[in-house]
Amino acid sequence: MYDFVIIGGGIVGLATAYSLNKKYPTAKIAVLEKEPSWASHQTGRNSGVIHSGVYYKPGSLKAKLAKQGAASMVEFCKEHGVDHEVCGKVLVATDEEELPRMEKLFQNAQKNNLSVTELNREELLEIEPHVNGIAGIKVPSTGIVNYRQVTEKLAQLVERAGVELILNRKVTNIDETANEALIHTSKQTLRSRFLINCAGLHSDRLVNMAKIKTDVKIVPFRGEYFTLKEEKRHLVKGLIYPIPNPDFPFLGVHLTRMIDGSIHAGPNAVLSFKREGYRKTAFHLKDTFDVLTFPGFWKMAGSNIKEGAAEMVRSFHKKTFVKSLQRLVPEIEADDVVPTHSGVRAQAMLKDGRLVDDFYIIPGRSSIHVCNAPSPAATASLEIGKEIVKRIPPQPHLSSVDEQGVRFITS
């Protein structure tokens, strides 16, 4: 019998194990992952940005945990020797029409208590000499890191503390009562007093296995990246982002210097016909059926048809993708970029077609399910882990430690 079983070996799952172990150091904890390694999907395939929380609705979990999480992530990396850099980023308005949106974004950042600065063209060029912009916003607290390395460090730390890490173990069903959860896997059945679902792209399916009724469906969107050839890296000093369209749920194509010095360009955002589909030709019958039979998808598609079509064109036509980059840095040519990895975003959607725009955590009888944790979840992962632990009912059979390190023993 385990005290806690966490399903999902990405950064949120392992950060949750890290927080659980800190609060309940004597608890018997296991982390299940169906892949042979940690951070195989969203965590290991993102842009590596430590987000500041500029975009998120004031008062939302995203806004709160992104800001706290950025600080926690930098502190964690410093403490454990993980390569990172707080390099800042600029948000760039390329024409007059974007200025009102830029001003709203600036005000939103201030409401989220972020230190940001408005830039005129000359100040913008001092930071990014090759950028095309008439104005911008400087966000100094943004950083870069390799989240796969962070996840692997978390795995080392929790395993050293006694957490059982189990790879190659796919969950096939869940039986839950008010007192325990039975987790049926491809090799064995595990009993746990409490279950935590951090399964990312498959989180909604685990909710269904636990027989919890919800109108949420994970709809996968593939983000495709290019990388600048080495001789063109000088065109980008740090992170260059556009002013996003508030009516479209993605940030738009941007340029990011990675922690290894490479420059990634992207991502676009196209519907993926496979939840773990990292190629344009990837297809999975059940994954596709789940999307195309979900009424919310068609409602969302109908209201975003123009933007969705533009993303599809960018996906299949390199020159069109490059034109999006040239709006930010005109000197980039088609021959300067080559394809690199893709990622798939697990985006929760409601039956009415709305995308869930905040982190979404659902309680069960003996479980908690993280049902929407796309970007900035990696940034906020350590704080999401703490938030999950706060929401777990008291465990009277376990001694606990508070955030000041004070131990409480109950019986």
DRENLOPA-792903 format. One record per residue (C-alpha): residue in three letters; y, z, x. Coordinates in steps of 0.05 Angstrom, whole numbers, plus 5000, padded with zeros to 4 digits. Example, Ala and Ser with C-alpha at 12.3 -4.5 7.8 and 13.67 -1.06 7.14 Angstrom:
BEGIN
REC residuo    Y    Z    X
REC     ALA 4910 5156 5246
REC     SER 4979 5143 5273
***
This chain:
BEGIN
REC residuo    Y    Z    X
REC     MET 5000 5000 5000
REC     TYR 5068 4979 5027
REC     ASP 5133 5012 5009
REC     PHE 5170 4945 5012
REC     VAL 5148 4873 5019
REC     ILE 5201 4821 5033
REC     ILE 5185 4748 5018
REC     GLY 5223 4699 5062
REC     GLY 5231 4695 5137
REC     GLY 5301 4667 5141
REC     ILE 5361 4706 5164
REC     VAL 5372 4741 5096
REC     GLY 5300 4765 5093
REC     LEU 5300 4793 5163
REC     ALA 5369 4823 5156
REC     THR 5343 4858 5094
REC     ALA 5284 4885 5134
REC     TYR 5334 4908 5187
REC     SER 5376 4946 5136
REC     LEU 5315 4975 5100
REC     ASN 5286 5001 5165
REC     LYS 5352 5034 5183
REC     LYS 5355 5070 5116
REC     TYR 5280 5085 5109
REC     PRO 5254 5090 5181
REC     THR 5187 5118 5158
REC     ALA 5175 5064 5105
REC     LYS 5118 5015 5111
REC     ILE 5152 4947 5108
REC     ALA 5125 4876 5113
REC     VAL 5160 4809 5116
REC     LEU 5120 4748 5091
REC     GLU 5137 4677 5113
REC     LYS 5097 4616 5095
REC     GLU 5117 4577 5157
REC     PRO 5090 4589 5228
REC     SER 5159 4610 5254
REC     TRP 5222 4645 5230
REC     ALA 5285 4609 5205
REC     SER 5248 4544 5192
REC     HIS 5292 4519 5135
REC     GLN 5364 4536 5113
REC     THR 5376 4586 5169
REC     GLY 5353 4541 5226
REC     ARG 5386 4478 5200
REC     ASN 5458 4498 5184
REC     SER 5523 4484 5221
REC     GLY 5523 4550 5259
REC     VAL 5592 4572 5233
REC     ILE 5612 4644 5226
REC     HIS 5654 4635 5163
REC     SER 5716 4677 5149
REC     GLY 5718 4674 5073
REC     VAL 5776 4627 5062
REC     TYR 5748 4589 5003
REC     TYR 5716 4643 4960
REC     LYS 5743 4672 4896
REC     PRO 5779 4738 4908
REC     GLY 5737 4796 4886
REC     SER 5671 4757 4889
REC     LEU 5611 4780 4930
REC     LYS 5620 4718 4973
REC     ALA 5692 4736 4990
REC     LYS 5675 4809 5004
REC     LEU 5611 4799 5043
REC     ALA 5635 4738 5082
REC     LYS 5694 4777 5110
REC     GLN 5652 4838 5125
REC     GLY 5594 4796 5148
REC     ALA 5635 4757 5199
REC     ALA 5655 4822 5232
REC     SER 5584 4849 5228
REC     MET 5555 4785 5257
REC     VAL 5602 4785 5317
REC     GLU 5588 4859 5329
REC     PHE 5512 4846 5325
REC     CYS 5517 4788 5374
REC     LYS 5557 4829 5423
REC     GLU 5509 4887 5419
REC     HIS 5446 4845 5427
REC     GLY 5470 4791 5475
REC     VAL 5468 4732 5427
REC     ASP 5513 4675 5448
REC     HIS 5572 4667 5402
REC     GLU 5646 4651 5403
REC     VAL 5704 4668 5357
REC     CYS 5740 4602 5367
REC     GLY 5778 4595 5302
REC     LYS 5785 4533 5260
REC     VAL 5838 4489 5228
REC     LEU 5840 4463 5157
REC     VAL 5877 4396 5157
REC     ALA 5919 4363 5104
REC     THR 5919 4288 5119
REC     ASP 5969 4266 5065
REC     GLU 6022 4292 5018
REC     GLU 5974 4297 4959
REC     GLU 5933 4350 4994
REC     LEU 5992 4397 5007
REC     PRO 5990 4433 4939
REC     ARG 5915 4445 4949
REC     MET 5928 4469 5019
REC     GLU 5979 4519 4994
REC     LYS 5931 4546 4941
REC     LEU 5878 4553 4995
REC     PHE 5927 4591 5039
REC     GLN 5944 4638 4981
REC     ASN 5870 4648 4967
REC     ALA 5858 4667 5040
REC     GLN 5914 4718 5036
REC     LYS 5885 4748 4973
REC     ASN 5820 4756 5012
REC     ASN 5859 4795 5065
REC     LEU 5849 4743 5119
REC     SER 5897 4732 5176
REC     VAL 5916 4658 5169
REC     THR 5975 4617 5191
REC     GLU 6006 4554 5162
REC     LEU 6017 4499 5213
REC     ASN 6065 4440 5216
REC     ARG 6043 4375 5248
REC     GLU 6067 4395 5318
REC     GLU 6032 4462 5315
REC     LEU 5968 4429 5290
REC     LEU 5968 4380 5348
REC     GLU 5976 4436 5398
REC     ILE 5908 4463 5374
REC     GLU 5873 4396 5362
REC     PRO 5910 4341 5399
REC     HIS 5870 4284 5368
REC     VAL 5873 4306 5296
REC     ASN 5906 4266 5240
REC     GLY 5945 4314 5198
REC     ILE 6013 4328 5169
REC     ALA 6001 4403 5162
REC     GLY 5945 4453 5166
REC     ILE 5920 4524 5164
REC     LYS 5896 4563 5224
REC     VAL 5838 4611 5212
REC     PRO 5829 4650 5277
REC     SER 5770 4693 5255
REC     THR 5721 4635 5246
REC     GLY 5666 4632 5298
REC     ILE 5603 4595 5320
REC     VAL 5533 4620 5335
REC     ASN 5460 4596 5333
REC     TYR 5432 4630 5271
REC     ARG 5360 4616 5292
REC     GLN 5372 4659 5353
REC     VAL 5403 4714 5310
REC     THR 5341 4712 5265
REC     GLU 5293 4715 5323
REC     LYS 5331 4775 5351
REC     LEU 5327 4809 5283
REC     ALA 5252 4796 5281
REC     GLN 5244 4827 5350
REC     LEU 5284 4888 5330
REC     VAL 5248 4902 5265
REC     GLU 5179 4889 5295
REC     ARG 5195 4938 5351
REC     ALA 5215 4989 5297
REC     GLY 5147 4982 5262
REC     VAL 5160 4928 5209
REC     GLU 5099 4884 5199
REC     LEU 5116 4810 5207
REC     ILE 5067 4762 5175
REC     LEU 5073 4687 5186
REC     ASN 5032 4630 5155
REC     ARG 5026 4669 5090
REC     LYS 5047 4632 5026
REC     VAL 5057 4671 4962
REC     THR 5017 4641 4905
REC     ASN 5030 4691 4849
REC     ILE 5062 4758 4832
REC     ASP 5039 4813 4784
REC     GLU 5092 4865 4773
REC     THR 5092 4931 4736
REC     ALA 5143 4987 4732
REC     ASN 5111 5021 4792
REC     GLU 5087 4966 4839
REC     ALA 5081 4892 4854
REC     LEU 5018 4855 4872
REC     ILE 5035 4797 4917
REC     HIS 4979 4745 4918
REC     THR 4981 4701 4979
REC     SER 4941 4644 5009
REC     LYS 4898 4694 5047
REC     GLN 4901 4762 5013
REC     THR 4934 4805 4960
REC     LEU 4985 4857 4981
REC     ARG 5006 4918 4941
REC     SER 5077 4944 4947
REC     ARG 5119 4996 4912
REC     PHE 5177 4947 4915
REC     LEU 5185 4872 4925
REC     ILE 5246 4835 4952
REC     ASN 5250 4760 4942
REC     CYS 5291 4725 4996
REC     ALA 5254 4659 4990
REC     GLY 5315 4613 4991
REC     LEU 5294 4544 4968
REC     HIS 5236 4574 4928
REC     SER 5269 4637 4902
REC     ASP 5271 4613 4830
REC     ARG 5196 4599 4831
REC     LEU 5182 4670 4854
REC     VAL 5225 4696 4797
REC     ASN 5182 4656 4749
REC     MET 5118 4683 4782
REC     ALA 5145 4753 4769
REC     LYS 5154 4733 4696
REC     ILE 5229 4746 4696
REC     LYS 5266 4702 4646
REC     THR 5327 4667 4674
REC     ASP 5363 4601 4663
REC     VAL 5374 4591 4738
REC     LYS 5342 4532 4775
REC     ILE 5347 4517 4849
REC     VAL 5372 4446 4858
REC     PRO 5365 4422 4930
REC     PHE 5422 4383 4963
REC     ARG 5409 4351 5031
REC     GLY 5465 4354 5082
REC     GLU 5461 4300 5136
REC     TYR 5494 4308 5204
REC     PHE 5515 4264 5261
REC     THR 5532 4286 5331
REC     LEU 5587 4259 5376
REC     LYS 5564 4226 5441
REC     GLU 5578 4270 5501
REC     GLU 5634 4225 5527
REC     LYS 5672 4234 5461
REC     ARG 5667 4309 5455
REC     HIS 5737 4318 5482
REC     LEU 5764 4292 5416
REC     VAL 5747 4358 5382
REC     LYS 5766 4425 5413
REC     GLY 5739 4472 5360
REC     LEU 5727 4466 5285
REC     ILE 5764 4415 5242
REC     TYR 5757 4419 5166
REC     PRO 5788 4379 5110
REC     ILE 5824 4409 5051
REC     PRO 5767 4411 5001
REC     ASN 5768 4383 4931
REC     PRO 5765 4445 4885
REC     ASP 5729 4405 4831
REC     PHE 5670 4390 4878
REC     PRO 5626 4447 4902
REC     PHE 5621 4426 4975
REC     LEU 5671 4430 5032
REC     GLY 5671 4357 5053
REC     VAL 5654 4325 5119
REC     HIS 5680 4365 5178
REC     LEU 5674 4369 5253
REC     THR 5643 4430 5286
REC     ARG 5635 4448 5359
REC     MET 5567 4482 5365
REC     ILE 5551 4540 5412
REC     ASP 5516 4492 5460
REC     GLY 5579 4450 5466
REC     SER 5556 4392 5423
REC     ILE 5600 4367 5366
REC     HIS 5568 4359 5298
REC     ALA 5598 4317 5243
REC     GLY 5580 4328 5170
REC     PRO 5548 4345 5126
REC     ASN 5550 4300 5066
REC     ALA 5516 4328 5004
REC     VAL 5464 4287 4967
REC     LEU 5409 4307 4918
REC     SER 5344 4317 4955
REC     PHE 5279 4296 4921
REC     LYS 5242 4349 4960
REC     ARG 5262 4421 4969
REC     GLU 5245 4417 5043
REC     GLY 5262 4344 5049
REC     TYR 5300 4330 5113
REC     ARG 5292 4254 5113
REC     LYS 5323 4204 5065
REC     THR 5254 4182 5044
REC     ALA 5227 4252 5031
REC     PHE 5197 4259 4962
REC     HIS 5157 4313 4926
REC     LEU 5134 4301 4855
REC     LYS 5140 4373 4829
REC     ASP 5208 4384 4863
REC     THR 5235 4319 4834
REC     PHE 5205 4333 4765
REC     ASP 5237 4403 4764
REC     VAL 5306 4374 4777
REC     LEU 5303 4313 4731
REC     THR 5276 4353 4672
REC     PHE 5328 4408 4680
REC     PRO 5385 4397 4629
REC     GLY 5436 4430 4674
REC     PHE 5427 4376 4728
REC     TRP 5447 4320 4681
REC     LYS 5508 4358 4656
REC     MET 5530 4371 4728
REC     ALA 5516 4299 4749
REC     GLY 5556 4272 4690
REC     SER 5618 4312 4709
REC     ASN 5613 4296 4783
REC     ILE 5589 4224 4781
REC     LYS 5646 4196 4823
REC     GLU 5639 4247 4879
REC     GLY 5563 4243 4877
REC     ALA 5565 4167 4883
REC     ALA 5611 4173 4943
REC     GLU 5564 4221 4977
REC     MET 5505 4173 4966
REC     VAL 5544 4116 4996
REC     ARG 5561 4159 5057
REC     SER 5487 4176 5064
REC     PHE 5464 4104 5068
REC     HIS 5525 4071 5100
REC     LYS 5544 4097 5168
REC     LYS 5612 4062 5170
REC     THR 5632 4096 5105
REC     PHE 5612 4164 5134
REC     VAL 5652 4149 5197
REC     LYS 5713 4132 5155
REC     SER 5710 4203 5128
REC     LEU 5712 4228 5199
REC     GLN 5769 4181 5217
REC     ARG 5812 4214 5164
REC     LEU 5809 4275 5209
REC     VAL 5803 4244 5278
REC     PRO 5822 4169 5277
REC     GLU 5796 4156 5348
REC     ILE 5723 4166 5328
REC     GLU 5686 4100 5322
REC     ALA 5619 4084 5291
REC     ASP 5587 4076 5360
REC     ASP 5611 4146 5379
REC     VAL 5564 4183 5332
REC     VAL 5488 4186 5327
REC     PRO 5445 4218 5273
REC     THR 5419 4289 5285
REC     HIS 5384 4341 5242
REC     SER 5392 4349 5167
REC     GLY 5390 4412 5125
REC     VAL 5376 4427 5052
REC     ARG 5421 4475 5013
REC     ALA 5387 4517 4959
REC     GLN 5440 4514 4904
REC     ALA 5428 4553 4841
REC     MET 5447 4518 4777
REC     LEU 5452 4542 4704
REC     LYS 5427 4505 4643
REC     ASP 5498 4488 4622
REC     GLY 5508 4449 4687
REC     ARG 5551 4501 4724
REC     LEU 5534 4514 4796
REC     VAL 5528 4588 4811
REC     ASP 5588 4598 4856
REC     ASP 5572 4669 4880
REC     PHE 5513 4705 4911
REC     TYR 5467 4720 4853
REC     ILE 5418 4779 4856
REC     ILE 5371 4793 4797
REC     PRO 5334 4860 4788
REC     GLY 5262 4862 4764
REC     ARG 5218 4921 4745
REC     SER 5196 4935 4816
REC     SER 5234 4880 4851
REC     ILE 5300 4848 4870
REC     HIS 5309 4772 4873
REC     VAL 5363 4738 4914
REC     CYS 5370 4675 4872
REC     ASN 5432 4643 4902
REC     ALA 5449 4651 4975
REC     PRO 5475 4586 5004
REC     SER 5533 4584 5054
REC     PRO 5562 4633 5074
REC     ALA 5496 4672 5069
REC     ALA 5481 4666 5143
REC     THR 5549 4694 5160
REC     ALA 5542 4749 5109
REC     SER 5468 4762 5121
REC     LEU 5475 4831 5151
REC     GLU 5520 4853 5094
REC     ILE 5475 4820 5042
REC     GLY 5418 4861 5070
REC     LYS 5459 4924 5062
REC     GLU 5478 4904 4991
REC     ILE 5405 4893 4972
REC     VAL 5385 4961 4999
REC     LYS 5441 4994 4959
REC     ARG 5412 4962 4895
REC     ILE 5341 4987 4907
REC     PRO 5327 5049 4864
REC     PRO 5319 5115 4901
REC     GLN 5251 5122 4935
REC     PRO 5236 5197 4928
REC     HIS 5173 5193 4970
REC     LEU 5212 5169 5031
REC     SER 5261 5204 5077
REC     SER 5326 5164 5083
REC     VAL 5384 5158 5132
REC     ASP 5455 5145 5109
REC     GLU 5505 5100 5144
REC     GLN 5530 5158 5186
REC     GLY 5460 5170 5212
REC     VAL 5447 5233 5170
REC     ARG 5374 5239 5149
REC     PHE 5354 5263 5080
REC     ILE 5283 5286 5065
REC     THR 5260 5288 4992
REC     SER 5194 5306 4962
***
